Amino acid sequence: MSNSTEPLRVLVYSDDRTVRQEVKLALGRRIAADLSEVEVFEVATGPAAIRALDQGRYDALIFDGEATPEGGMGLAYQIKDEIPNCPPVLLLVARVADAWLATWSKADAISAHPVDPVQLPGQLAQMVRRARSGETTGAYAEPITQ
C-alpha cells in the first residue's frame, strides 16, 4: 500500500463511460483528510482490468457490478483467486438483493449504483483504511444505503 506522499491509486472498471466519470467525479482529488490524493485509472473491459492489474500497483479497485459482458462481480471473484495480495475491491451494485452476490465475489465493500457522490468516497476511504491496517473481511463489509 502507498504511504501518505504517494497518490492513492484507484482502478475503476465499468463498460459505461458515464459510470466511470461519475466515480471519478465522486472521488474528487481526496477522499479523506488522512489519505493522500486520489489518482484514478479507468478501464472499460475485463481484459483491460486484468492487464492493468498485471502491469501496475493499485491501492483499491472499484468494479461496476452492472457492467457487461463481464460483470464486476465475476471479475472480482476471478482476481481475488488469481492475484496474490489483491487490492481491496468495492463493488457498485444496483439492487440490495444483489448484496449476497458481493459475498460470493469476495468483494471487500459494496456501494449503490448509480453512484452516490456523498457515500462512495467515505466507503472507499474506510475500505482502504481497513486494508492498510491488515483487517480482512473475507466478504463485503459496507452495506448499501439507498
Contact map, one row per residue, 1 for C-alpha under 8 A:
11100000000000000000000000000000000000000000000000000000011000000000000000000000000000000000000000000000000000000000000000000000000100000000000000
11111111000000000000000000000000000000000000000000000000001000000000000000000000000000000000000000000000000000000000000000000000000000000000000000
11111100000000000000000000000000000100000000000000000000000000000000000000000000000000000000000000000000000000000000000000000000000000000000000000
01111110000000000000000000000000011100000000000000000000000000000000000000000000000000000000000000000000000000000000000000000000000000000000000000
01111110000000000000000000000000000100000000000000000000000000000000000000000000000000000000000000000000000000000000000000000000000000000000000000
01111111000000000000000000000000000110000000000000000000000000000000000000000000000000000000000000000000000000000000000000000000000000000000000000
01011111100000000000000000000000000111100000000000000000000000000000000000000000000000000000000000000000000000000000000000000000000000000000000000
01000111110000000000000000000000001111100000000000000000011100000000000000000000000000000000000000000000000000000000000000000000000000000000000000
00000011111000000000000000000000000001111000000000000000111100000000000000000000000000000000000000000000000000000000000000000000000000000000000000
00000001111100000000000000000000000001111000000000000000011111000000000000000000000000000000000000000000000000000000000000000000000000000000000000
00000000111110000000000000000000000000011110000010000000010111000000000000000000000000000000000000000000000000000000000000000000000000000000000000
00000000011111000001001000000000000000011110000000000000000011100000000000000000000000000000000000000000000000000000000000000000000000000000000000
00000000001111100001000000000000000000000111110010000000000011110000000100000000000000000000000000000000000000000000000000000000000000000000000000
00000000000111111011000000000000000000000111100000000000000000110010000100000000000000000000000000000000000000000000000000000000000000000000000000
00000000000011111000000000000000000000000011100000000000000000000011000000000000000000000000000000000000000000000000000000000000000000000000000000
00000000000001111111000000000000000000000001000000000000000000000010000000000000000000000000000000000000000000000000000000000000000000000000000000
00000000000001111111100000000000000000000001000000000000000000000000000000000000000000000000000000000000000000000000000000000000000000000000000000
00000000000000011111110000000000000000000000000000000000000000000000000000000000000000000000000000000000000000000000000000000000000000000000000000
00000000000001011111111000000000000000000000000000000000000000010000000000000000000000000000000000000000000000000110000000000000000000000000000000
00000000000111011111111100000000000000000100000000000000000000000000000000000000000000000000000000000000000000000000000000000000000000000000000000
00000000000000001111111110000000000000000000000000000000000000000000000000000000000000000000000000000000000000000000000000000000000000000000000000
00000000000000000111111111000000000000000000000000000000000000000000000000000000000000000000000000000000000000000010100000000000000000000000000000
00000000000100000011111111100000000000000000000000000000000000000000000000000000000000000000000000000000000000000010100100000000000000000000000000
00000000000000000001111111110000000000010000000000000000000000000000000000000000000000000000000000000000000000000000000000000000000000000000000000
00000000000000000000111111110000000000000000000000000000000000000000000000000000000000000000000000000000000000000000100000000000000000000000000000
00000000000000000000011111110000000000000000000000000000000000000000000000000000000000000000000000000000000000000011110110000000000000000000000000
00000000000000000000001111111110000001000000000000000000000000000000000000000000000000000000000000000000000000000000100110000000000000000000000000
00000000000000000000000111111110000001000000000000000000000000000000000000000000000000000000000000000000000000000000000000000000000000000000000000
00000000000000000000000000111110000011100000000000000000000000000000000000000000000000000000000000000000000000000000000000000000000000000000000000
00000000000000000000000000111111101111000000000000000000000000000000000000000000000000000000000000000000000000000000000000000000000000000000000000
00000000000000000000000000111111101011000000000000000000000000000000000000000000000000000000000000000000000000000000000011011000000000000000000000
00000000000000000000000000000111111100000000000000000000000000000000000000000000000000000000000000000000000000000000000011001000000000000000000000
00000000000000000000000000000111111100000000000000000000000000000000000000000000000000000000000000000000000000000000000000000000000000000000000000
00010000000000000000000000000001111100000000000000000000000000000000000000000000000000000000000000000000000000000000000000000000000000000000000000
00010001000000000000000000000111111110000000000000000000000000000000000000000000000000000000000000000000000000000000000000001000000000000000000000
00111111000000000000000000000101111111000000000000000000000000000000000000000000000000000000000000000000000000000000000000000000000000000000000000
00000111000000000000000000001110001111100000000000000000000000000000000000000000000000000000000000000000000000000000000000000000000000000000000000
00000011110000000000000000111110000111110000000000000000000000000000000000000000000000000000000000000000000000000000000000000000000000000000000000
00000011110000000000000000001000000011111000000000000000000000000000000000000000000000000000000000000000000000000000000000000000000000000000000000
00000000111100000000000100000000000001111100000000000000000000000000000000000000000000000000000000000000000000000000000000000000000000000000000000
00000000111100000000000000000000000000111110000000000000000000000000000000000000000000000000000000000000000000000000000000000000000000000000000000
00000000001111000001000000000000000000011111000000000000000000000000000000000000000000000000000000000000000000000000000000000000000000000000000000
00000000001111100000000000000000000000001111110110000000000000000000000000000000000000000000000000000000000000000000000000000000000000000000000000
00000000000011111000000000000000000000000111110110000000000000000000000000000000000000000000000000000000000000000000000000000000000000000000000000
00000000000011100000000000000000000000000011111110000000000000000000010000000000000000000000000000000000000000000000000000000000000000000000000000
00000000000010000000000000000000000000000011111111000000000000000000010000100000000000000000000000000000000000000000000000000000000000000000000000
00000000000000000000000000000000000000000000111111100000000000000000000000000000000000000000000000000000000000000000000000000000000000000000000000
00000000000000000000000000000000000000000011111111110000000000000000000000000000000000000000000000000000000000000000000000000000000000000000000000
00000000001010000000000000000000000000000011111111111000000000000000000000000000000000000000000000000000000000000000000000000000000000000000000000
00000000000000000000000000000000000000000000011111111100000000000000000000000010000000000000000000000000000000000000000000000000000000000000000000
00000000000000000000000000000000000000000000001111111110000000000000000000000000000000000000000000000000000000000000000000000000000000000000000000
00000000000000000000000000000000000000000000000111111111000000000000000000000000000000000000000000000000000000000000000000000000000000000000000000
00000000000000000000000000000000000000000000000011111111110000000000000000000000000000000000000000000000000000000000000000000000000000000000000000
00000000000000000000000000000000000000000000000001111111000000000000000000000000000000000000000000000000000000000000000000000000000000000000000000
00000000000000000000000000000000000000000000000000111111100000000000000000000000000000000000000000000000000000000000000000000000000000000000000000
00000000000000000000000000000000000000000000000000011111110000000000000000000000000000000000000000000000000000000000000000000000000000000000000000
00000000100000000000000000000000000000000000000000001011111000000000000000000000000000000000000000000000000000000000000000000000000000000000000000
10000001111000000000000000000000000000000000000000001001111110000000000000000000000000100000000000000000000000000000000000000000000000000000000000
11000001110000000000000000000000000000000000000000000000111110000000000000000000000000110000000000000000000000000000000000000001000000000000000000
00000001111000000000000000000000000000000000000000000000011111000000000000000000000000111100000000000000000000000000000000010001000000000000000000
00000000011110000000000000000000000000000000000000000000011111100000000000000000000000111100000000000000000000000000000000000000000000000000000000
00000000011110000000000000000000000000000000000000000000000111110000000000000000000000001111000000000000000000000000000000000000000000000000000000
00000000000111000000000000000000000000000000000000000000000011111000000110010000000000001111000000000000000000000000000000000000000000000000000000
00000000000011000010000000000000000000000000000000000000000001111110001110000000000000000011100000000000000000000000000000000000000000000000000000
00000000000000000000000000000000000000000000000000000000000000111110001110000000000000000011110000000000000000000000000000000000000000000000000000
00000000000000000000000000000000000000000000000000000000000000011111001100000000000000000001110000000000000000000000000000000000000000000000000000
00000000000001110000000000000000000000000000000000000000000000011111111100000000000000000000000000000000000000000000000000000000000000000000000000
00000000000000100000000000000000000000000000000000000000000000000111111000000000000000000000000000000000000000000000000000000000000000000000000000
00000000000000000000000000000000000000000000000000000000000000000011111000000000000000000000000000000000000000000000000000000000000000000000000000
00000000000000000000000000000000000000000000110000000000000000000011111101100000000000000000000000000000000000000000000000000000000000000000000000
00000000000000000000000000000000000000000000000000000000000000011111111111100000000000000000000000000000000000000000000000000000000000000000000000
00000000000011000000000000000000000000000000000000000000000000111110011111110000000000000010000000000000000000000000000000000000000000000000000000
00000000000000000000000000000000000000000000000000000000000000111000001111111000000000000010000000001100101000000000000000000000000000000000000000
00000000000000000000000000000000000000000000000000000000000000000000011111111100000000000000000000000000100000000000000000000000000000000000000000
00000000000000000000000000000000000000000000010000000000000000000000011111111110000000000000000000000000000000000000000000000000000000000000000000
00000000000000000000000000000000000000000000000000000000000000100000000111111111000000001000000000000000111000000000000000000000000000000000000000
00000000000000000000000000000000000000000000000000000000000000000000000011111111100000000000000000000001111000000000000000000000000000000000000000
00000000000000000000000000000000000000000000000000000000000000000000000001111111110000000000000000000000000000000000000000000000000000000000000000
00000000000000000000000000000000000000000000000001000000000000000000000000111111111001000000000000000000000000000000000000000000000000000000000000
00000000000000000000000000000000000000000000000000000000000000000000000000011111111101000000000000000000010000000000000000000000000000000000000000
00000000000000000000000000000000000000000000000000000000000000000000000000001111111100000000000000000000000000000000000000000000000000000000000000
00000000000000000000000000000000000000000000000000000000000000000000000000000111111100000000000000000000000000000000000000000000000000000000000000
00000000000000000000000000000000000000000000000000000000000000000000000000000011111111000000000000000000000000000000000000000000000000000000000000
00000000000000000000000000000000000000000000000000000000000000000000000000000001111111000000000000000000000000000000000000000000000000000000000000
00000000000000000000000000000000000000000000000000000000000000000000000000000000001111100000000000000000000000000000000000000000000000000000000000
00000000000000000000000000000000000000000000000000000000000000000000000000000011001111110000000000000000000000000000000000000000000000000000000000
00000000000000000000000000000000000000000000000000000000011110000000000000000000000011111000000000000000000000000000000000000000000000000000000000
00000000000000000000000000000000000000000000000000000000001110000000000000000000000001111100000000000000001100000000000000000011001000000000000000
00000000000000000000000000000000000000000000000000000000000111100000000000010000000000111110000000000000001110000000000000000000000000000000000000
00000000000000000000000000000000000000000000000000000000000111100000000000000000000000011111000000000000001111100000000000010010000000000000000000
00000000000000000000000000000000000000000000000000000000000001111000000110000000000000001111100000000100001011100000000000000000000000000000000000
00000000000000000000000000000000000000000000000000000000000001111100000000000000000000000111110000000000000001111110000000000000000000000000000000
00000000000000000000000000000000000000000000000000000000000000011100000000000000000000000011111101100000000001111000000000000000000000000000000000
00000000000000000000000000000000000000000000000000000000000000001100000000000000000000000001111101000000000000011100000000000000000000000000000000
00000000000000000000000000000000000000000000000000000000000000000000000000000000000000000000111111100000000000011000000000000000000000000000000000
00000000000000000000000000000000000000000000000000000000000000000000000000000000000000000000111111100000000000000000000000000000000000000000000100
00000000000000000000000000000000000000000000000000000000000000000000000000000000000000000000001111110000000000000000000000000000000000000000000000
00000000000000000000000000000000000000000000000000000000000000000000000000000000000000000000111111111100000000000000000000000000000000000000000000
00000000000000000000000000000000000000000000000000000000000000000000000000000000000000000000101111111110000001000000000000000000000000000000000100
00000000000000000000000000000000000000000000000000000000000000000000000000000000000000000000000011111111000000000000000000000000000000000000000000
00000000000000000000000000000000000000000000000000000000000000000000000010000000000000000000000001111111100000000000000000000000000000000000000000
00000000000000000000000000000000000000000000000000000000000000000000000010000000000000000010000001111111111011000000000000000000000000000011000000
00000000000000000000000000000000000000000000000000000000000000000000000000000000000000000000000000111111111000000000000000000000000000000111000000
00000000000000000000000000000000000000000000000000000000000000000000000000001000000000000000000000011111111000000000000000000000000000000010000000
00000000000000000000000000000000000000000000000000000000000000000000000011011000000000000000000000001111111000000000000000000000000000000010000000
00000000000000000000000000000000000000000000000000000000000000000000000000011001000000000000000000000111111100000000000000000000000000000111000000
00000000000000000000000000000000000000000000000000000000000000000000000010011000000000011110000000000111111111000000000000000000000000000111000000
00000000000000000000000000000000000000000000000000000000000000000000000000000000000000011100000000000000011111000000000000000010000000001111110000
00000000000000000000000000000000000000000000000000000000000000000000000000000000000000001110000000000100001111100000000000100010000000000011111000
00000000000000000000000000000000000000000000000000000000000000000000000000000000000000000111100000100100001111110000000000000000000000000001111100
00000000000000000000000000000000000000000000000000000000000000000000000000000000000000000111100000000000000011111011001100100000000000000000011110
00000000000000000000000000000000000000000000000000000000000000000000000000000000000000000001111000000000000001111111000000000000000000000000000111
00000000000000000000000000000000000000000000000000000000000000000000000000000000000000000001111000000000000000111111000000000000000000000000000000
00000000000000000010000000000000000000000000000000000000000000000000000000000000000000000001010000000000000000011111000000000000000000000000000000
00000000000000000010011001000000000000000000000000000000000000000000000000000000000000000001000000000000000000111111100100000000000000000000000000
00000000000000000000000001000000000000000000000000000000000000000000000000000000000000000000000000000000000000111111111100000000000000000000000000
00000000000000000000011011100000000000000000000000000000000000000000000000000000000000000000000000000000000000000011111110000000000000000000000000
00000000000000000000000001000000000000000000000000000000000000000000000000000000000000000000000000000000000000000001111111000000000000000000000000
00000000000000000000000000000000000000000000000000000000000000000000000000000000000000000000000000000000000000100001111111100000000000000000000000
00000000000000000000001001100000000000000000000000000000000000000000000000000000000000000000000000000000000000100011111111110000000000000000000000
00000000000000000000000001100011000000000000000000000000000000000000000000000000000000000000000000000000000000000000111111111000000000000000000000
00000000000000000000000000000011000000000000000000000000000000000000000000000000000000000000000000000000000000000000011111111100000000000000000000
00000000000000000000000000000000000000000000000000000000000000000000000000000000000000000000000000000000000010100000001111111110000000000000010000
00000000000000000000000000000010000000000000000000000000000100000000000000000000000000000100000000000000000000000000000111111111000000000000000000
00000000000000000000000000000011001000000000000000000000000000000000000000000000000000000000000000000000000000000000000011111111100000000000000000
00000000000000000000000000000000000000000000000000000000000000000000000000000000000000000000000000000000000000000000000001111111110000000000000000
00000000000000000000000000000000000000000000000000000000000000000000000000000000000000010100000000000000000110000000000000111111111000000000000000
00000000000000000000000000000000000000000000000000000000001100000000000000000000000000010000000000000000000000000000000000011111111100000000000000
00000000000000000000000000000000000000000000000000000000000000000000000000000000000000000000000000000000000000000000000000001111111110000000000000
00000000000000000000000000000000000000000000000000000000000000000000000000000000000000000000000000000000000000000000000000000111111111110000000000
00000000000000000000000000000000000000000000000000000000000000000000000000000000000000010000000000000000000000000000000000000011111111110000000000
10000000000000000000000000000000000000000000000000000000000000000000000000000000000000000000000000000000000000000000000000000001111111100000000000
00000000000000000000000000000000000000000000000000000000000000000000000000000000000000000000000000000000000000000000000000000000111111100000000000
00000000000000000000000000000000000000000000000000000000000000000000000000000000000000000000000000000000000000000000000000000000011111110000000000
00000000000000000000000000000000000000000000000000000000000000000000000000000000000000000000000000000000000000000000000000000000011111111000000000
00000000000000000000000000000000000000000000000000000000000000000000000000000000000000000000000000000000000000000000000000000000011001111100000000
00000000000000000000000000000000000000000000000000000000000000000000000000000000000000000000000000000000000100000000000000000000000000111111100000
00000000000000000000000000000000000000000000000000000000000000000000000000000000000000000000000000000010011100000000000000000000000000011111000000
00000000000000000000000000000000000000000000000000000000000000000000000000000000000000000000000000000111111110000000000000000000000000001111100000
00000000000000000000000000000000000000000000000000000000000000000000000000000000000000000000000000000110011111000000000000000000000000001111111000
00000000000000000000000000000000000000000000000000000000000000000000000000000000000000000000000000000000000111000000000000000000000000001011111000
00000000000000000000000000000000000000000000000000000000000000000000000000000000000000000000000000000000000111100000000000100000000000000001111100
00000000000000000000000000000000000000000000000000000000000000000000000000000000000000000000000000000000000011100000000000000000000000000001111110
00000000000000000000000000000000000000000000000000000000000000000000000000000000000000000000000100100000000001110000000000000000000000000000011111
00000000000000000000000000000000000000000000000000000000000000000000000000000000000000000000000000000000000000110000000000000000000000000000001111
00000000000000000000000000000000000000000000000000000000000000000000000000000000000000000000000000000000000000010000000000000000000000000000000111
